Amino acid sequence: MDMENVKQIFRDAGTAISRAVQFTEEKLGKAEKTEQDPNFEQLVTFCDNTKQNTETILKNMEFILNSNPGIRVENLFFLDKKKSGLSSSEYLGIAMTEAGNDFGPDTAYGSALIKVGNIQQTLGLNQREFIKSANDCFVNPMNKYLETDMKTVVKERSLLEKRRLDLDACKTRVRKTRMLATTKVKQDDSGPTMEELIDKAEHDLKVAQEEYNRQAEITKLLMEGVPSAHPQHLQHLLDFVDTQAAFYLKCHESLMSLQSDLSGFPSDQDNIATLSPDTPALGRIQQAKVITSQEPRDAHDLRLSAGENTKIYKM
């Protein structure tokens, strides 16, 4: 490492220490801080709100889109390469169709399992298509905005804060040097004169002020561009709603078709008879629904309440 690099390292270290001292003294109320104008502060607030809200929306969006535990586990352990990347609905559909075939496609339960399983796989496929579309139209472009435009704004604002600390440190140095000059302290003849120290401090202050003004202008221009990005964000949001609506419409149509296919299958309600206290129980009936309440007339009678289901047997 040459001597120039060594000197640069020491200069950078000195600058970092100066900024740290200035920042600490500001927090303790021992140093003044250069404040921005209200319009600049409004831009800062707007940029912060845009960044924070966009990050929060994306975090929750990605949680919804990537909430499939099956996919996460398979990506970690690769348990079954043939089924890798399937959604939870597709796993359920595969399990149902396999069970239906085991029970027999010619049986009512087996046939119903196969029908439901096929639709579950269709729903899972729709879900994967929706996730891809949602990522393409909303998540990816919004992440790209945060990683490019917003990242640049944050970087320039950070640089502006450093320039501000340098500027205020120079102001403090000038003030202390002038105060020292008024005390008429005896100077070392081998060192710079007090006038030279004041001139150097004021020159450093001038340079720091110019660098701060230039950085403030750059930062302001970048922050003024943040509101212009909102219309594009709105379009991404509308695209997401469109793809979400299409996803739920496909799911609705699939489930309505499934309900229609299953409407002819027998259910427990087909085995429920309607029973009145005055109706004799003829034949064996597994379950009956009481339509009229009845109080017991003696110790051998039953109490019956309208609407309840009760089992009855052949007398």
Secondary structure, DSSP 8 states (H G I E B T S, - for coil): --HHHHHHHHHHHHHHHHHHHHHHHHHTT-S------HHHHHHHHHHHHHHHHHHHHHHHHHHHHT--HHHHHHHHH---GGGTT--HHHHHHHHHHHHHHHH-TTSHHHHHHHHHHHHHHHHHHHHHHHHHHHIIIIIHHHHHHIIIIIHHHHHHHHHHHHHHHHHHHHHHHHHHHHHHHHTT----TTS--HHHHHHHHHHHHHHHHHHHHHHHHHHHHHHHTSGGGHHHHHHHHHHHHHHHHHHHHHHHHHHHHHHHHHTTS--GGGGEEEE-TTS---S-EEEEEE-S-B--SSTTS--B-TT-EEEE---
